Amino acid sequence: MNNIKAKHGLKDKSAAIMHMAAEYENEIMEPELRPEFIEKAQEIMKQEPIDVGTVENWKKIKDNTG
């Protein structure tokens, strides 16, 4: 905790904890807001969909490719 406090020039451990919580939220909790995620999703949406029919057909396709 002292490392975070010193690295970011925070005044106490409480501020360091708040900083850690904010970083955790930015990096882990809200990936949908990250530009890389948005770019990847847009690329996926441009791809031609694959018609697998029923769930059973999809399972057969999946089992044969994996």
N, C-alpha and C positions, 0 to 999 in steps of 0.2 A: 504494500500500500504506500509505503514511504517513497518507493521508486516512482510511482505514478504521480504522487504529490510533487516531488522534486522536478520530474521531467516536464510537467505541464504548469509549473509555477502556481500550484494551488495552495490555499492558506491552511487547510486542515484535512484530516482523513475523511471527514464527511463530504467535502468537495471532491476528493479523490473517488469515493464510492459513487457519487452522482455522475462523475465523468465516466467511470467504468460502465455504469448502467446505460448511459446515453450511447456509448460506443457499442455495447452489446446490442442495443435496440437497432442501431444503424446497420450493423454487420450481420446480425442473425435473425432478428425478429421481423424485419421488413424487407426481404430481398426483392419483392415485387416493385419496389421503388428504385432499385439500383439500375443505372443505365444499361449495364451489361445484360441484365435480365430482360429488359424491355427489347433490346436489340435481338437477343436470341429468340424471344417469343415472336417478334415480327418476322424473322427468318423462317421459323417453323410454320407460321400461318401462311407463308407464300408457297409452301410445298403442296404438291398434289396429294389429296387424301387417298388412302388405300381402303377400298371397300372389302371388308372381311365378312360381311353378311351377319351371321349370328355369333353369339359368344362362343358356341361350340366350334365354329369354323375358325375363329380367332385363336382359340386354344390350340387347335391342330396346327395352324400356321406357326404359332409361337413355339410349340414343342418341336417342330421340324427344323426350325432355324437356330435354336439355342443349343 
